[in-house]
């Protein structure tokens, strides 16, 4: 008989009413104990009401993904934590693969983290090109972004120091760097993300801008300066 760990899920939101239902529905495939906390940064589109109607616990927080993730991690219950963007849907079967990662051969993994395979909900070839680029980044650099989710034991998250709420950008990269390449596993289950921002910003321009911002970050440019080049975030998860 399988033992399913108690999973705590944190979803930061800002005007995400359209995406939250599918996101939370995919998370609810988890067969074990589950606590879902939606951390809202000031939505005006009814997101809080949608989240509560779907059975999630609602928190209100200062706007900013890093702030919201850090606040949610403190409030959510569970031995394992899953951080997921509101416009991301985990594919059926994710729970089985996650379970195999969490309890391989019946033993808990204390200092390992996992992210899912990036996918976009757009049938166009441009979307497949972006997916291939992300696969390369994850294989070569072991550097998943927040839209691929992050799964790790609570105790490991706390030992790492968690998400740093003072970062206006790159909060996901900052945590991944502290996890380290050897302790990060890439799962095969897709995390299907809404492609609306790629369609809006351009399938060439958005990845190039992301890459440029990442290069600046690794060169030591302050994140507050990099954030000025990324107006689309504007504190929005």
N, C-alpha and C positions, 0 to 999 in steps of 0.2 A: 504494500500500500504506500502510495507516494506521500511524502511530507511536503506540504506547501508552505514556505515561509510567509510570515506576516509582511505584506508589502504596503509601503506608504508611497503614494503618488502625489507629486506636486506639479501643478499646472499654472503657470503665470498667465494672466490674461489682461488684455486691454482692447475693448471693442471687438470681441471675438465670438459674439453670439452665434454667428453662422457656422463656425468650425467646432465649437465646444461639444455639441451632441455626438458627432462621430468620434471625436477624440476620446471622450469618456466612455462611450460604448465599447470601443476597442480595448480599453483598459479593464473593463468589467469582465473580460474573458478570464481573468485571473481566478482560479478556482478556490484559492485559499483566503485567509483573512485579508481584508483590503480596506485601506483608509485613503480617501481621495480628498485632497485639499486644493481648492482653486483660490489663487491669490490674485485679487483684482486690483489694478492700478488706477482705477477711476473711470471705468467704462460708462458710456452714455447710450449704449445701444441695447441695454437690457441683459448684458452678459451675466451679472450677478443673479438675476432671477432665473435665467436659464440653468445656470450651474446648480442652484439650490433645488430647482424642480427635478433635476437629474440625480439628486441624492448626494451631491458633493458637499463637503463642508466649505463654507465661504469665509475668506479672510480679506480684509481691505488693507492696502499697503501703499506706501509712497511709490510713485511710478518709477519704473526702471527694472529691467529683467533681473539683474543681479540682486537688487534689493528684494524683489518679490520671491526669487528662488531661496534666498537666505532665510527670509521670514517663514516661508512655507516649510522649509526643512526643520525649523524649530518647533513648528506646530503639529506636523503630521506624525501619526503613530506608525510603527512598523520596524521590524528588524532590518529590512532592506528598503532602500529608497530608489524610486524611479522618477526622474525629472523629465517632463515632456512638454513640448510646445503645444499651444492650443490648436494650431492648424496642422498638426501631425496626427496621423492615424496609424496604429500598429496593425500589421497584417495578421489575419487568422493564423494561429499556430505559434505566434510569438511567445505565448506563455509556456509552451513546451520547451522551446529552445532556451528561454530564460531560466527555466527550472533546471535544465541540464547544466547550465553554466553555474547556477547558484549552489547546487548540491551534486557535484560530480562524484560518482562512486559512493554516494551517501555521506560525503564530508563537506562541511561548510568551507566556503572560500572567504577568508577573512580580509585579504588585501588584494582584491582584484576588482576591476570595474569593466563594464561592457557597454557598447553602443550598437545601434542597429544600422542596417544598410540603408543608405539614402535613396529615396525615390521621389519622383514628382508626378502629380496627377494630371499630366499633360501628354497626349499621344504624339506630339510633334517631335521630329528628329532632334531639334534643338534641346529638348529636355533630356533625351538620351545622352547627348554630348556632355551636358552638365553632370549627369549621373556618372559617366565614365571618368570625368575629371575628379569627382569626389572619391570614387573608388581608388584612383591613383593616389590621391592625397592621403587616404586612410591606410593604404598598403605601404606607401613609401615613408610617410611621416608619422603614421599612427596619430592622426590629428582630426578626429571627428568634431563636427560642430554641434551646437545645441539642438538643431532640428533633427538629429539622429537619436535623441534621447540619451540618458545616462542612467545606468543601473549599477548600484554598488551597496555594500553593507553599510548600515548606519554608523557603526563604530569606525569603519575605515573613513567614511565621509568626515566624521568629527575629528579623527586624527589628522586628516589633511587640512583641517581648518575651514572646510566648507566653501561655499560660494562667497566671494568678497563683495559685499554690498556697495562698496565705494567705487566700483568700476562702472562707468557708463557704457562700456563696450568690452568685448573680449572676455567676458566672465566665463564663458565656456572653455576657451583656449587656456585661460589661466588655470582652471581646475584640471584640465587634461594634462597640462605640463607638470603639475604637482603629482598627479597619478603616476605618470611615467610610462614609457613605451612597454616595458616588460610586464606591467601589471594591467594593461588594457587589452581587452579582447573585442574583436569585431564580430558581431553576430550576423547571420545571413538573413534573418527575417527583415523584410522591408519596413521602414518607417516612411509612410507615404505622406509627403508634405504638399500643401497647396502651392501651386506655381504662380499665384497671382502677382507676387512681387517680381518674379522673373519676367512675366509678360509685361508688367508695368515698366520695369527698369531696363529691360533688354537682356536677352540670353547671352550676349557677349559682354555687355557693359557691367552687369551686376557681378559675375564671377571675377572679371578683371579688377573691379573696384575692391572686392573682398580680398583678392590676392595682394593687391597693393597695400591695403590696410594691414594685412597679416605681416607683410614684409616690414612695414614700419614698426609694427609691434615687436618683432624679433630684433629689430635694430635698436630698440630701446626708446623709441619715441613715446612720450607720455600718452596714455590712453585718452586723456581729456582732449588732446590735440587731434588724435586720430578720429575721435567722435565727430569732429567738425566736418570731416570728409564723408560722413555717413548719415546724411540728413534723414534718410528713410527710417532709421531706428527711432530717433527723437524720443528715446525712452520707451518705445513701444515694443512689447514682447513679440 
